[in-house]
Amino acid sequence: MYFEMGADGQAKVFSILKVLNFLSLTLATMIVLAACSVQAPQSGATLYRENCQVCHGRTGAGDGPNVGDLPIAPANLRLLAEANGGVFPTEQVMIEIYGYRGKDLDALMPEFGPVLDSPQVIWTAADGREIPTPSALITLAQYLETLQN
Ligand code: HEC
């Protein structure tokens, strides 16, 4: 069977090739970035600035530049301890960041599990439970604790 491709068809094939080329470059870049992030653990301040500040604001008050685009205001992260009787709710906060929140809220608060993928360490809860936890998640939660009013 003979199939003749018109100029239009050729243009389509060409643009598909361009997309594939772009995707492979993107993938290569991602692999290099992933390899880099393995060695150097980031500080809590850096993790916060890179992943949270756009919505929650520089000081955690819920006033980041993205606020206007969201249907729900980002939480004021400076009030987490106050809302919990003066005790910073570390475990609850880590669970929320890690992405175990209700499905209907997924669209609002992105899941940071992959971003915070880091070596697991044992984190000991107030009641003595020992929970294997990504170290970057603990670092970030400790940083949030320093932002409390
Ligand atoms: C795209 C905007 C956006 C980004 C980025 C974002 N958040 Fe949020 N966050 C929200 C919104 C909106 C809410 C409140 C609604 C909800 O619960 O989903 C929220 C809620 C929270 C809560 C729950 C607060 C409470 O009162 O229980 C915590 C904790 C939190 N964010 C921490 C973080 C951390 C830490 C990061 C960075 C790793 C982050 N957020 C990044 C939008 C964002």
Boltz pocket constraint, residues with backbone or C-beta under 6 A from the ligand:
constraints:
  - pocket:
      binder: B
      contacts: [[A, 47], [A, 48], [A, 51], [A, 52], [A, 53], [A, 54], [A, 55], [A, 56], [A, 66], [A, 70], [A, 72], [A, 73], [A, 74], [A, 75], [A, 76], [A, 77], [A, 92], [A, 93], [A, 96], [A, 97], [A, 105], [A, 107], [A, 108], [A, 109], [A, 110], [A, 112], [A, 140]]
      max_distance: 6.0
